[in-house]
Amino acid sequence: MTHALVRVYGKVRGHLDAYAVADHLVPEMIGEPRWIPELEAEALPLQRVFLAEKWIVARLHYGHVDPREAGAGNIVNCGAAMYMAPVGLVNAAHPGAAYAEAIDVAGAHQSSYGREAAGVFAAGVAAACAPGATPASVVEACLSLAKDGTRSAIEAVCETAARHQDFEAAIAPLREAVAPFDTVGPDYRAPSLGARRPSRLHAIEELPVALGMLLVAGGDYRQAVLGSVNYGRDCDSIATMSGALAGALHGERAVPADWAATVAEASRLDLRAPARTLAEVAREVFARDTARRRAHEAAFATLAGTP
């Protein structure tokens, strides 16, 4: 889904919204077979994703639902948040813009705290791109934008994480900190009756824990990802988020070269092409945003009668 969203940015060459999901991401999911590592075969991405992502196609392609409302009714989970890193990179160093864009994009997929997590995660990636950014400044940016249970969960987990520097020792305390906000319950394979339903009091587990692991690791990519993987539960999602945040903080040099080479070979993926695409799109978007902002400044100055 992340690579598909990057390809959408490469086509649109501008900011995305829920309509871009309907017009471009859905065709990416159902229109062109791609190599699926887990299946070891060429297949449509739709055949690989889970039901919460198949929902996008069902609602938008078959149901013709308003894209801005298509996420309502889906199970509330981390599905949309997981692939929002590109939104943060296109809005690099502007967390507020990343949050707003991700909230719009994710509206076609998720609602409630699942949609909120997508916005906050994109904001975190954008904040991590800022010169001089630190894990603490990333968390601060996330907290400045997060709402309701998502904000409370991030506060609780990151307060706990600040007391740890070893991910093995941090795993149990981080789980304990996020548990009151998690709807899934202690048995991840047997969710509670209230699991994945809209709520203003709850949060997905994955984003707060990813931010917590980023703090525990001091921003180190390897330690953040290893801590996330060893946390268990939905560990691939947690590692995706903590890895994206650490990567945005430090760039390609942060990623172990042997890890990247192994993943690229095994998955038959070009891991650098999407990065080049996002860098190009981010520069183009920034130039247009700057021109629009200056035009607005000039128009407002005239309106207000100021020189």
Secondary structure, DSSP 4 states (H G I P E B T S, - for coil): -HHHHHHHHHHH-S---HHHIIIIIHHHHHHS-EEETTTTEEE-HHHHS-HHHHHHHIIIIIS---GGGTTTTS--SSTTGGG-HHHHHHTTT-HHHHHHHHHHHHTTT--HHHHHHHHHHHHHHHHHTSTT--HHHHHHHHHHH--HHHHHHHHHHHHHHTT-S-HHHHHHHHHHHHGGG-SS-S-TTS--TTTT---SS---SHHHHHHHHHHHTTT-HHHHHHHHHHH-SSHHHHHHHHHHHHHHHH-GGGS-HHHHHHHHHHHT--SSHHHHHHHHHHHHHHHHHHHHHHHHHHHHHHHHT--
